[in-house]
């Protein structure tokens, strides 16, 4: 009996559990409620397990149903990945590789990967977009880019597969003439709140209502990291920057490092990931590109 369990039954089970009713699952799957109900009844008979308690108005997962739901998802996701991978292999090398890269990602690593890519895949065109926050994720969601390199938006959307990349060291800086530069100690939040913080803003709505690393009510939002860098050196405010990008400024005295109370004892790093849609995994060129990024170290001078 168990050998007869189908992927269609598992997909229906997952839809019913996630949608909260057989009718809602039917709408999602574009099937009649009666078909969903019968599919669930057949599945329960094959498993010899009651998946839903139907005594109330809406079906509720039983303890057994909850236990089997995650297993069903693993099976379905595994088969989806299997089919997507097989499709990629049958298609062969991508005609073009498109990548959206987080502006926080070190340029040295990116140029290393791109330079090596040109040698490894001389006939494969490369399209590269450098964005921040949700603007890195959106083109991957839309299918305009096959791969995203994310970090400034720390939430990985559902339906994405993520592979860890080297972390990016961060530092909080101000211009030497800024009032915060005079402090030799650790700055509490009550002091930071009195000064303008320069932060990156999202070009999309994916992070609407969410702030990452914002500690001051006085905020200037910038959509470009280069502009933020220039504004910091001009003394317009304080902000967090990738250490590799501002290391020359720190060494030359054009920027000064400040220490924040909420960042003790260690300054947070940005966790970077290469992401792609589970139903659109990278082909040979994309796989090679991700592997190359994983080999590069993002360490910067302390």
C-alpha positions in Angstrom: 0.0 0.0 0.0 2.7 2.4 0.9 4.5 1.9 -2.4 1.4 3.3 -4.1 1.7 6.7 -2.4 2.2 9.3 -5.2 3.7 12.8 -5.3 0.3 14.1 -6.3 -1.1 12.9 -3.0 1.8 14.4 -1.1 1.4 17.8 -2.8 -2.3 17.7 -2.1 -1.6 16.9 1.6 0.8 19.8 1.8 -1.6 22.2 0.2 -4.4 21.2 2.5 -2.2 21.6 5.6 -0.8 25.0 4.5 -4.1 26.4 3.2 -6.2 25.3 6.3 -9.1 23.7 4.4 -9.8 21.3 1.6 -11.7 24.0 -0.3 -8.7 26.4 -0.1 -6.4 23.6 -1.2 -8.7 22.9 -4.1 -8.5 26.5 -5.2 -4.7 26.5 -5.0 -4.4 23.3 -6.9 -7.3 24.2 -9.3 -9.3 21.1 -8.3 -12.7 20.5 -6.8 -13.0 20.2 -3.0 -14.4 16.8 -3.4 -11.3 15.7 -5.3 -9.0 17.0 -2.5 -11.2 15.3 0.1 -11.1 12.0 -1.7 -7.3 12.2 -2.3 -6.8 12.8 1.4 -9.0 9.9 2.3 -7.2 7.6 -0.1 -3.8 8.7 1.3 -4.9 8.1 4.9 -6.1 4.6 3.9 -2.8 3.8 2.2 -0.8 5.1 5.2 -3.2 3.7 7.8 -2.8 7.0 9.6 -5.4 9.8 10.2 -3.8 13.0 8.9 -6.6 15.4 9.7 -9.2 15.7 12.4 -12.4 16.6 10.6 -14.6 17.0 13.7 -14.5 20.8 13.5 -15.6 23.2 10.7 -12.1 23.0 9.2 -9.8 20.0 9.1 -6.9 20.2 11.6 -3.7 18.3 11.4 -3.4 15.4 13.9 -0.2 14.8 15.7 0.6 12.1 13.2 -0.2 14.5 10.3 2.1 17.1 11.8 4.9 14.5 12.0 4.4 13.4 8.4 4.0 16.9 7.0 7.7 17.8 7.2 8.6 14.4 5.7 6.2 15.0 2.8 7.8 18.4 2.1 11.2 16.8 2.1 10.1 14.2 -0.5 8.4 16.8 -2.7 11.3 19.3 -2.5 13.8 16.5 -3.2 11.9 15.4 -6.3 11.5 19.0 -7.5 15.2 19.5 -7.1 15.9 16.2 -8.9 13.7 17.2 -11.9 15.1 20.7 -12.0 18.7 19.4 -11.9 17.9 16.9 -14.6 16.4 19.6 -16.8 19.5 21.8 -16.3 21.8 18.9 -17.3 19.7 18.1 -20.4 19.8 21.8 -21.4 23.6 21.9 -21.2 25.6 25.1 -20.7 23.6 28.3 -20.1 23.5 30.6 -23.1 24.0 33.5 -20.7 24.7 33.9 -17.0 22.9 36.7 -15.1 23.8 37.5 -11.5 22.5 40.1 -9.0 25.2 41.0 -6.5 24.8 42.7 -3.1 26.6 46.0 -3.0 28.2 44.9 0.3 30.0 42.1 -1.4 33.7 42.8 -1.7 34.6 44.0 -5.2 38.0 42.2 -5.1 36.2 38.8 -4.8 33.7 39.7 -7.5 36.4 40.9 -10.0 38.4 37.7 -9.3 35.4 35.5 -10.1 34.5 37.5 -13.2 38.0 37.4 -14.5 38.3 33.7 -14.0 34.9 33.2 -15.5 36.0 34.9 -18.7 38.8 32.4 -19.1 36.7 29.4 -18.2 33.6 30.3 -20.3 34.8 32.7 -23.0 31.7 32.2 -25.2 29.1 32.7 -22.3 27.9 36.3 -21.9 27.7 37.6 -18.3 25.2 40.1 -17.1 25.9 41.6 -13.7 23.7 43.8 -11.5 24.9 45.4 -8.3 22.1 46.3 -5.9 21.2 46.4 -2.2 18.6 44.7 0.1 15.6 43.5 -1.8 16.7 44.8 -5.1 19.2 41.8 -5.2 16.5 39.3 -4.6 13.8 40.7 -6.8 15.4 39.9 -10.2 16.0 36.3 -9.0 12.4 36.1 -8.0 11.3 37.4 -11.3 13.6 35.1 -13.3 15.6 38.0 -14.7 18.7 36.7 -12.9 19.6 33.0 -12.3 21.8 33.7 -9.2 21.7 36.3 -6.4 24.5 37.1 -4.0 22.7 38.5 -0.9 23.8 39.9 2.4 22.4 43.3 3.3 18.9 41.6 3.2 19.4 38.9 5.8 16.1 37.1 5.1 16.2 34.3 2.5 12.8 34.1 0.7 10.8 30.9 0.6 11.5 28.8 -2.4 15.1 29.8 -2.6 18.1 27.5 -2.1 21.0 29.3 -0.3 24.7 28.4 -0.3 27.0 30.1 2.3 29.8 32.4 1.0 32.6 34.0 3.1 31.4 36.6 5.6 32.0 40.3 5.0 33.7 42.1 7.9 32.0 45.4 8.8 33.0 48.6 10.6 31.2 51.7 11.9 32.8 54.9 10.8 32.6 58.7 10.8 34.7 61.5 9.4 37.5 62.7 11.7 35.7 66.1 12.1 32.4 64.5 13.2 31.4 65.0 16.9 31.3 61.2 17.4 35.0 60.9 16.3 36.1 62.7 19.5 34.9 59.8 21.7 37.6 57.4 22.7 35.2 54.9 24.4 32.2 52.8 23.6 29.2 54.8 22.4 25.8 54.0 23.9 22.6 54.2 21.9 21.5 57.4 23.7 24.5 59.2 22.1 24.0 57.7 18.6 20.4 58.8 18.6 21.5 62.5 18.6 23.3 62.1 15.3 22.3 61.3 11.7 22.8 57.7 10.6 23.4 57.1 6.9 21.7 53.8 5.8 21.0 52.0 2.6 17.5 52.0 1.3 15.7 49.3 -0.7 14.6 50.0 -4.3 11.9 47.4 -3.9 9.1 46.7 -1.4 10.6 43.4 -0.2 11.9 44.9 3.1 9.2 47.5 3.6 8.7 48.3 7.3 11.9 46.5 8.2 15.2 48.2 9.3 18.5 46.4 9.5 21.2 47.9 11.7 19.4 51.2 12.3 19.9 52.7 15.7 19.0 56.4 15.3 15.7 58.1 14.6 17.7 60.6 12.5 18.1 58.8 9.2 19.3 59.7 5.8 18.5 56.9 3.3 20.7 56.3 0.3 20.2 53.9 -2.5 23.8 53.9 -3.5 26.7 52.6 -1.4 29.2 54.9 -3.2 27.1 57.9 -2.2 27.0 56.7 1.4 30.7 56.4 1.4 31.1 59.9 0.1 28.6 61.3 2.6 30.5 59.6 5.4 33.8 61.2 4.4 32.0 64.5 4.1 31.0 64.3 7.7 27.2 64.2 7.1 26.6 61.3 9.5 27.8 58.0 10.8 27.2 54.5 9.4 28.2 50.9 8.9 30.5 50.0 5.9 32.3 46.9 4.6 35.8 47.0 6.1 37.4 46.2 2.8 35.9 49.3 1.2 36.9 51.8 3.8 40.2 50.3 4.9 42.3 52.8 2.8 40.3 55.7 4.3 40.9 54.4 7.9 44.6 54.1 7.2 44.8 57.5 5.6 42.7 59.2 8.4 39.9 60.1 6.1 37.5 58.1 8.2 37.6 57.1 11.9 36.4 53.9 13.4 33.8 54.2 16.3 32.7 51.5 18.7 29.0 50.9 19.5 27.7 49.5 22.8 25.3 47.2 21.0 28.2 45.8 19.0 30.2 44.6 21.9 32.2 42.4 22.4 32.5 41.8 18.6 31.5 43.8 15.6 28.9 41.8 13.6 29.8 40.6 10.1 27.4 40.2 7.2 26.6 36.6 6.3 26.7 36.3 2.5 24.8 33.7 0.5 24.6 32.7 -3.1 20.9 32.0 -3.7 18.7 30.7 -6.6 15.2 29.5 -7.1 14.8 25.8 -6.2 13.0 25.3 -9.5 15.7 27.1 -11.5 19.1 25.8 -10.2 22.3 27.1 -11.9 23.7 25.3 -14.9 27.3 24.4 -15.3 28.5 28.0 -15.7 26.5 29.2 -12.7 27.6 26.3 -10.6 31.2 27.1 -11.5 30.7 30.8 -10.6 29.3 30.0 -7.1 32.1 27.6 -6.4 34.6 30.3 -7.3 33.0 32.8 -4.9 33.1 30.3 -2.1 36.9 29.9 -2.5 37.7 33.6 -2.1 38.5 35.1 1.3 36.9 38.4 2.2 39.4 39.2 5.0 40.5 42.8 5.1 43.1 44.7 7.1 42.2 45.1 10.7 
